Amino acid sequence: MRTVFLDVGPLAHLAGNGSLQGHSILDSNELIAAPGMGIVVMDDTIEKIAPSAEIQDEYGAADSSQTDLSEVTVLSLNGKAVIPGLVDGHTHLLWAGDRSRELSWRHSGKSYKEISNLGGGIQDTVKSTSQATDEHLLQLGYARMRSSLRSGTTHLEAKSGYGLTTESELRLLRIASQLQSMDHLPSLDLTWLGAHDTPAGMNTNQYVEHILSEQLPSVLEQGFARSADVFCEPGWFTIEQSEDILKSSRAGGLELRMHIDEFSDGGGGGLATELKVTTADHAHYTNHESRMEMESAGVNTGFLPGTPYAMGSQWPNFNDAIENDFTWSIATDFNPNCKTLSMPFLGSLLSQRCSVHPLAALVAATRNPSETTPHPSGKVHGRIQEGGIANFNVLNAPYWEAWCMQPSETPFISTCLNGKLIHH
């Protein structure tokens, strides 16, 4: 099936190879086409991008009698701006329960670790998730992914981590794999995060031994996870423990990701550099030298601006990433304390609160994270270019900047997902 989109407004195609760094992330002449382009989609692939008039000569006008609707659908976007499908490179998708009471605890001055000791935190969610049925978790995941799609996300990374036993971690990955096969949902890239916290009844050394001897081999045998992740943070998993888990994961064929320096500079950036992991996320307190070493090692810095927003802490200096030419992306970090799956909301935080140019925020939400979480088809995504997967968003506005100026609801009237147009 071929679908033709005519009369595109400004087209923020962001086309090209690899991630963008430095001031190239702001080059509108290279990354945005003027109004008047058209896009031809064949099945799930962008077949052609050319001036709208040229494409209309070939396929006819929208709703024209020249068009054979059994083979070709021709639509006019009437000058609406278009941007790539958004890529959410860090989510904790599957969990059950509610930890809203922790907001009051935080306002009374309790730290994340103190809240955990009170029975809140990750362990609270682990308990609730263990009590939820498979069907309930599947329904939660489906509803969350539909919400994500409505906010323009066409691909997301999803972690396990709220199981902390071999059986429960495998269960979360299995349920996520069921979501992978459902229609009209963003595509998924699965990550095993068994090293999210230490389960009750074990000390951390005992749990690491369990991970290495039992949980990781079972995850590898199951085969659903593409990557492994570790919560490398003082009070959770040490540098040495994280290194053991990550090296063993790589030996088993998994790609590597890390949570680092969310609450303090715990040295996670050094390990990320040494292991050359795909992405080191949070990186809230990572020192400048470590950030530059990560860049030299090819490590993406994955900023999660929704987390400091939800936790009431300060944002890092995102523009420092631009000035110092290192590779970075943004993601929602959807979790029980940061309950947003809206990438446009993150774009608003950066652009309207942190003085980040909206084009830089858009690249950090599309092209750059697409390099850390590939599309299952193997095709290019996170940008709009010939031969790439047909994932893009049509804004309810004639300007591409509108993508990050409506944080309370979706700025998109429709999303092309794997070549199929879904109206919002």
Number of C-alpha atoms within 10 A of each C-alpha: 13 19 23 25 22 27 23 24 24 22 25 25 20 25 19 14 10 11 21 22 21 18 13 14 24 19 13 13 8 14 19 18 16 13 19 17 21 24 24 25 27 19 15 21 20 23 19 16 19 13 17 22 16 14 22 17 9 9 19 20 21 18 13 13 9 10 15 13 14 8 9 17 21 21 16 16 18 13 21 22 26 29 27 30 30 33 35 31 30 28 22 20 26 26 25 22 15 13 14 11 9 18 14 10 16 15 11 9 10 15 14 17 12 14 16 15 11 13 11 19 19 22 20 18 22 21 15 15 21 18 12 14 11 15 10 14 19 19 14 16 20 21 13 19 24 17 17 23 28 25 27 35 31 31 30 29 24 24 27 30 28 29 27 24 19 17 12 19 22 24 16 24 25 19 17 26 16 12 19 17 11 11 9 15 23 28 25 24 23 23 26 28 26 29 26 22 23 20 18 10 8 11 10 19 13 12 21 21 14 15 21 16 11 13 22 22 16 16 23 16 11 12 13 17 24 16 22 27 28 26 25 29 21 17 11 17 21 19 20 11 17 22 19 14 23 27 15 17 22 15 10 14 13 20 19 24 28 26 22 31 23 22 17 15 17 20 19 29 31 19 21 32 22 14 18 19 22 22 31 29 29 25 25 24 18 22 16 13 11 19 24 19 17 26 20 13 16 17 26 26 27 28 26 25 25 26 24 17 14 13 15 12 11 11 19 18 13 19 16 12 20 20 11 15 17 22 26 28 31 30 30 27 26 22 18 20 18 18 15 20 28 25 28 28 23 24 30 22 21 25 20 14 10 16 13 18 16 21 23 26 25 31 28 28 28 29 29 26 31 25 21 21 23 21 20 12 12 9 13 25 29 33 28 27 21 17 16 21 28 33 30 27 29 28 25 19 18 18 17 22 19 17 29 23 18 14 17 10 12 24 22 24 17 21 28 21 25 24 21 17 17 14 11 13
